[in-house]
Amino acid sequence: MPERNVVNLPEALSQINEQWSPKILAKVNDQYVKIAKIENEFVWHKHDNEDELFYIIKGSLQMQYEDETIVLNEGDMHVVPKGVMHNPVAKQECWIMLVEPVATAHTGDIVTDRTRSLEEQLS
C-alpha cells in the first residue's frame, strides 16, 4: 500500500529558521515540492534546463528579470522559464512554495554562500 503523508504547511514553515534555505517536503514524480522563508535579495541566476514554479504562501515577492520586475503577492503563482536570468527579492519575510525538477540546482548556474545542497534541502 502506498504511503499517505500529510504535511501541514504552517507547521513545516514554523520549523524553518534560516532564510533562503529551502526544505523538500515531497517528491511528485520527478519534481520536488519545497518551502522556504525568504527576505531581502537572493542572487541573479538561471536554471538552464528546468522551469521553476513559485507559489506565494505569505507576504510578497518581486521577481526581477533583466528587462522587467514582476510583483507576486500572497496566493500568486509564477513560473520562471528555464534559461532565464532572474533574482527573487522580498522586502519583508515571505513564505514560498517551489515546485521544480529533482535535478534543479538551488542557485542554478551560480554558486554562493547561500547555495544549499540537495542533502541540506532534505534535512
Summary of the structure (lengths in Angstrom):
residues: 123
radius of gyration: 13.8
end to end distance: 25.5
largest distance: 49.4
contacts: 331
relative contact order: 0.27
helix: 9%
strand: 46%
